[in-house]
């Protein structure tokens, strides 16, 4: 499955691309949420300026439904994107200790060790 030279970059590349994408989408969502927040507040100011009364719950519900969800999702996407970028840096081959790197194939044990183990187990009284 791992081809020479390609498989070693995959664990580092996937979290980096996902993290960058999440941060980009989160930035767009936060930008839209900020714009929606300003527009909804301006609309509520116009409504109250015209003499209509608005209850506090209705005003908060209007602002949060038009902008709050986008701000929350955007911030969560940005935070998760940052975690993916950190994970990508932690998975890079330069940051792993040698003991955690890809292991070389262990040499096969000689058959004499297996025979010695069989002899030792045969000597045990059950």
C-alpha positions as a Markdown table, in Angstrom:
| # | Residue | x | y | z |
|---|---|---|---|---|
| 1 | Unk | 0.0 | 0.0 | 0.0 |
| 2 | Unk | 2.8 | 2.4 | 0.8 |
| 3 | Unk | 4.7 | 3.3 | -2.2 |
| 4 | Unk | 8.3 | 4.5 | -1.9 |
| 5 | Unk | 8.4 | 8.2 | -1.1 |
| 6 | Unk | 4.7 | 8.8 | -1.0 |
| 7 | Unk | 3.3 | 7.1 | 2.1 |
| 8 | Unk | 5.6 | 8.9 | 4.5 |
| 9 | Unk | 4.1 | 12.4 | 3.8 |
| 10 | Unk | 0.5 | 11.3 | 4.0 |
| 11 | Unk | 0.2 | 11.4 | 7.8 |
| 12 | Unk | 1.6 | 14.9 | 7.8 |
| 13 | Unk | -0.3 | 16.2 | 4.7 |
| 14 | Unk | -3.9 | 15.2 | 5.6 |
| 15 | Unk | -4.2 | 17.0 | 9.0 |
| 16 | Unk | -2.5 | 20.1 | 7.5 |
| 17 | Unk | -4.9 | 20.3 | 4.5 |
| 18 | Unk | -7.9 | 19.6 | 6.8 |
| 19 | Unk | -6.7 | 22.1 | 9.3 |
| 20 | Unk | -6.2 | 24.8 | 6.7 |
| 21 | Unk | -9.6 | 24.1 | 5.2 |
| 22 | Unk | -11.3 | 24.3 | 8.5 |
| 23 | Unk | -9.6 | 27.5 | 9.4 |
| 24 | Unk | -10.6 | 29.0 | 6.1 |
| 25 | Unk | -14.3 | 27.9 | 6.4 |
| 26 | Unk | -14.3 | 29.1 | 10.0 |
| 27 | Unk | -13.0 | 32.5 | 9.0 |
| 28 | Unk | -15.7 | 32.8 | 6.3 |
| 29 | Unk | -18.4 | 31.8 | 8.9 |
| 30 | Unk | -17.2 | 34.3 | 11.5 |
| 31 | Unk | -17.1 | 37.0 | 8.8 |
| 32 | Unk | -20.6 | 36.3 | 7.8 |
| 33 | Unk | -21.7 | 36.0 | 11.4 |
| 34 | Unk | -20.2 | 39.4 | 12.2 |
| 35 | Unk | -21.9 | 41.0 | 9.2 |
| 36 | Unk | -25.3 | 39.4 | 10.1 |
| 37 | Unk | -24.8 | 40.6 | 13.7 |
| 38 | Unk | -24.3 | 44.2 | 12.6 |
| 39 | Unk | -27.3 | 44.0 | 10.1 |
| 40 | Unk | -29.7 | 42.5 | 12.6 |
| 41 | Unk | -28.7 | 45.0 | 15.3 |
| 42 | Unk | -29.2 | 47.8 | 12.8 |
| 43 | Unk | -32.7 | 46.4 | 11.8 |
| 44 | Unk | -33.7 | 46.2 | 15.5 |
| 45 | Unk | -32.5 | 49.8 | 16.0 |
| 46 | Unk | -34.7 | 50.9 | 13.0 |
| 47 | Unk | -37.7 | 49.0 | 14.4 |
| 48 | Unk | -37.4 | 50.5 | 17.9 |
| 49 | Unk | -36.7 | 54.0 | 16.3 |
| 50 | Unk | -40.0 | 53.8 | 14.5 |
| 51 | Unk | -41.8 | 53.5 | 17.8 |
| 52 | Unk | -42.5 | 49.8 | 17.9 |
| 53 | Unk | -41.8 | 47.9 | 21.1 |
| 54 | Unk | -39.8 | 44.7 | 21.0 |
| 55 | Unk | -39.5 | 42.3 | 23.9 |
| 56 | Unk | -35.9 | 41.4 | 25.0 |
| 57 | Unk | -36.4 | 37.7 | 24.3 |
| 58 | Unk | -37.6 | 38.4 | 20.8 |
| 59 | Unk | -34.7 | 40.7 | 20.1 |
| 60 | Unk | -32.1 | 38.3 | 21.4 |
| 61 | Unk | -33.8 | 35.4 | 19.6 |
| 62 | Unk | -33.7 | 37.4 | 16.3 |
| 63 | Unk | -30.0 | 38.3 | 16.7 |
| 64 | Unk | -28.9 | 34.9 | 17.8 |
| 65 | Unk | -30.8 | 33.0 | 15.1 |
| 66 | Unk | -29.5 | 35.3 | 12.3 |
| 67 | Unk | -25.9 | 35.6 | 13.5 |
| 68 | Unk | -25.1 | 33.6 | 16.7 |
| 69 | Unk | -25.0 | 30.2 | 15.0 |
| 70 | Unk | -22.6 | 31.3 | 12.3 |
| 71 | Unk | -20.3 | 32.8 | 14.9 |
| 72 | Unk | -20.4 | 29.7 | 17.1 |
| 73 | Unk | -19.8 | 27.3 | 14.1 |
| 74 | Unk | -17.0 | 29.6 | 12.8 |
| 75 | Unk | -15.2 | 29.7 | 16.1 |
| 76 | Unk | -15.5 | 25.9 | 16.5 |
| 77 | Unk | -14.2 | 25.3 | 13.0 |
| 78 | Unk | -11.3 | 27.6 | 13.5 |
| 79 | Unk | -10.4 | 25.9 | 16.8 |
| 80 | Unk | -10.6 | 22.4 | 15.3 |
| 81 | Unk | -8.5 | 23.6 | 12.3 |
| 82 | Unk | -5.9 | 24.7 | 14.7 |
| 83 | Unk | -5.9 | 21.4 | 16.5 |
| 84 | Unk | -5.5 | 19.6 | 13.1 |
| 85 | Unk | -2.5 | 21.8 | 12.3 |
| 86 | Unk | -0.9 | 21.0 | 15.6 |
| 87 | Unk | -1.6 | 17.3 | 15.0 |
| 88 | Unk | 0.0 | 17.6 | 11.6 |
| 89 | Unk | 3.1 | 19.1 | 13.0 |
| 90 | Unk | 3.3 | 16.4 | 15.7 |
| 91 | Unk | 2.9 | 13.6 | 13.1 |
| 92 | Unk | 5.7 | 15.0 | 10.9 |
| 93 | Unk | 8.6 | 12.5 | 10.7 |
| 94 | Unk | 11.1 | 15.1 | 11.9 |
| 95 | Unk | 9.3 | 15.5 | 15.3 |
| 96 | Unk | 8.9 | 11.8 | 16.1 |
| 97 | Unk | 11.6 | 10.1 | 18.1 |
| 98 | Unk | 13.5 | 7.3 | 16.4 |
| 99 | Unk | 11.8 | 4.7 | 18.5 |
| 100 | Unk | 8.4 | 5.8 | 17.2 |
| 101 | Unk | 9.4 | 5.9 | 13.5 |
| 102 | Unk | 8.8 | 3.2 | 11.0 |
| 103 | Unk | 10.4 | 0.0 | 12.4 |
| 104 | Unk | 12.8 | -2.0 | 10.3 |
| 105 | Unk | 11.9 | -5.6 | 9.7 |
| 106 | Unk | 13.0 | -7.6 | 12.7 |
| 107 | Unk | 15.4 | -10.4 | 11.8 |
| 108 | Unk | 14.0 | -13.9 | 12.1 |
| 109 | Unk | 15.0 | -15.9 | 15.2 |
| 110 | Unk | 17.0 | -19.0 | 14.6 |
| 111 | Unk | 15.1 | -22.2 | 15.0 |
| 112 | Unk | 17.4 | -23.3 | 17.8 |
| 113 | Unk | 15.8 | -20.8 | 20.2 |
| 114 | Unk | 12.3 | -22.2 | 19.4 |
| 115 | Unk | 13.6 | -25.7 | 20.1 |
| 116 | Unk | 15.2 | -24.5 | 23.4 |
| 117 | Unk | 11.8 | -23.1 | 24.4 |
| 118 | Unk | 10.0 | -26.3 | 23.5 |
| 119 | Unk | 12.5 | -28.3 | 25.6 |
| 120 | Unk | 12.1 | -25.9 | 28.5 |
| 121 | Unk | 8.3 | -26.2 | 28.4 |
| 122 | Unk | 8.6 | -30.0 | 28.2 |
| 123 | Unk | 10.6 | -30.0 | 31.4 |
| 124 | Unk | 7.8 | -28.3 | 33.4 |
| 125 | Unk | 5.7 | -30.7 | 35.5 |
| 126 | Unk | 2.0 | -30.0 | 35.2 |
